[in-house]
Amino acid sequence: MAARLLFTVLCLTLAPVLAAASDLTIVRVYNGWRDAASFKRISEYFDGKENTGGEAVLRTRPDQRGGYYFLVRVTNPSGARAVTARLQVITQTDAQPQTFTFTPALKAGDTVFHLGLTGADWTDPKADPVAWKLELTDADGKTLATEKSYLWEKPAGK
């Protein structure tokens, strides 16, 4: 009986800790235009390979660097895992969201990655999206974390 009571107390005590350990959090998202030259580092002049400084750079057109980027910082308390990043963007020329899908790999702890709309997917360096939404999902399609711009939806109660 005492062992059962101890087990119950431990489960109730550790449940919030274990639940929090699996929570994925988008810490912040910065967005803006980046010229192709901003990605070039000195090492590339020697070996011809792009050096991303340990950050994942995922592009809609991998062969083109210039474009509109979303710099995403994620905290992942659980182990390394693959997620799907679904980025929806509303532009000044199209009220319907365009959807772009990326597959960043998350390590345990903090991960920084760049999601780039490059080439024909974003041609105007002076244009900004009207609104955007980023959703990270697991392999089963379950939403793990979401971040959106202020204009993505009408505030509650309005």
C-alpha positions in Angstrom: 0.0 0.0 0.0 2.8 2.4 0.9 4.6 1.6 -2.3 1.5 2.4 -4.3 1.0 5.7 -2.5 4.7 6.6 -3.1 4.3 5.7 -6.8 1.2 7.9 -7.1 2.9 10.8 -5.4 5.9 10.5 -7.7 3.7 10.3 -10.8 1.8 13.4 -9.8 5.0 15.3 -8.9 6.9 14.3 -12.1 4.0 14.5 -14.6 4.3 18.3 -15.1 8.1 18.1 -15.4 7.8 15.3 -18.0 5.1 17.1 -19.9 7.2 20.3 -20.0 10.2 18.3 -21.2 8.5 17.5 -24.5 7.3 21.0 -25.2 8.8 22.6 -28.3 8.9 26.4 -28.2 9.4 28.9 -31.0 11.5 31.5 -29.2 11.4 34.1 -32.0 11.1 34.7 -35.7 12.9 37.5 -37.5 12.1 38.0 -41.2 13.5 40.1 -44.0 15.2 40.2 -47.3 18.8 38.9 -47.6 21.0 39.4 -50.6 22.9 36.3 -51.9 26.2 38.0 -50.9 25.2 38.1 -47.3 25.6 34.3 -47.1 29.2 34.2 -48.5 32.0 33.8 -46.0 35.7 33.8 -46.5 36.0 30.0 -46.3 33.8 29.7 -49.4 36.5 31.5 -51.5 38.9 28.7 -50.7 36.8 25.6 -50.9 33.7 26.7 -52.9 31.3 25.3 -50.3 28.7 27.4 -48.5 29.5 27.8 -44.8 26.4 28.4 -42.8 28.1 28.7 -39.4 26.3 25.6 -38.0 22.9 27.0 -38.7 20.6 25.2 -41.2 19.6 27.2 -44.2 16.7 25.8 -46.1 15.5 27.4 -49.3 12.6 27.0 -51.7 15.2 27.2 -54.5 18.4 25.7 -53.1 20.5 26.9 -56.0 19.5 30.6 -55.3 20.5 32.4 -52.1 18.9 35.8 -52.5 15.4 36.0 -51.1 13.1 36.6 -48.2 14.1 34.8 -45.1 12.6 33.8 -41.8 15.3 33.3 -39.1 13.8 30.9 -36.5 15.1 30.1 -33.0 13.5 27.0 -31.4 14.0 25.5 -28.0 13.6 21.7 -28.0 13.9 20.2 -24.4 13.5 16.7 -25.8 15.9 14.8 -28.0 16.9 15.5 -31.6 14.0 15.1 -34.0 12.8 15.9 -37.5 9.9 18.3 -37.8 8.0 19.8 -40.7 7.9 23.5 -40.9 4.8 24.8 -42.8 5.2 28.5 -43.6 2.1 30.3 -44.9 2.6 33.8 -46.4 0.1 36.4 -47.6 1.6 38.9 -50.0 0.5 42.3 -51.3 -0.4 40.7 -54.6 -2.3 37.7 -53.4 -4.8 37.5 -50.5 -4.7 33.7 -50.5 -1.8 32.3 -48.4 1.0 30.6 -50.3 2.3 27.6 -48.4 6.0 26.5 -48.3 7.1 23.3 -46.6 10.6 22.7 -45.1 12.1 19.8 -43.0 14.5 21.2 -40.5 16.2 18.8 -38.1 16.1 19.9 -34.5 18.8 19.0 -32.0 18.1 18.9 -28.3 18.2 22.4 -26.8 18.3 25.5 -29.0 18.3 25.3 -32.8 18.5 28.2 -35.2 17.5 27.8 -38.8 16.7 30.0 -41.8 13.7 29.4 -44.1 14.3 31.1 -47.4 11.8 32.0 -50.1 14.2 32.3 -52.9 14.4 32.7 -56.6 10.9 33.0 -58.3 9.3 32.4 -54.9 10.3 36.0 -53.7 11.7 38.3 -56.3 11.2 41.8 -54.8 13.8 42.8 -52.2 11.6 45.8 -51.1 8.4 43.8 -50.5 7.4 42.4 -47.2 4.6 39.9 -46.5 1.3 41.3 -45.4 1.0 38.4 -42.9 2.6 35.0 -42.2 2.2 31.9 -40.0 4.8 29.3 -39.1 3.7 25.9 -37.9 6.0 23.1 -36.7 4.5 19.6 -36.8 5.7 16.1 -36.0 5.7 13.1 -38.3 2.1 12.4 -37.5 1.0 15.9 -38.4 0.5 17.0 -34.8 1.2 20.7 -34.2 4.1 21.2 -31.9 4.5 24.9 -32.0 3.0 27.9 -33.9 4.1 31.5 -34.4 2.4 34.1 -36.5 2.6 37.8 -37.4 0.2 40.3 -35.8 -1.9 40.6 -38.9 -2.4 36.8 -39.5 -5.8 36.8 -37.7 -8.3 39.1 -36.2 -7.7 39.4 -32.4 -10.2 37.5 -30.2 -13.3 39.5 -29.2 -13.1 41.9 -32.1 
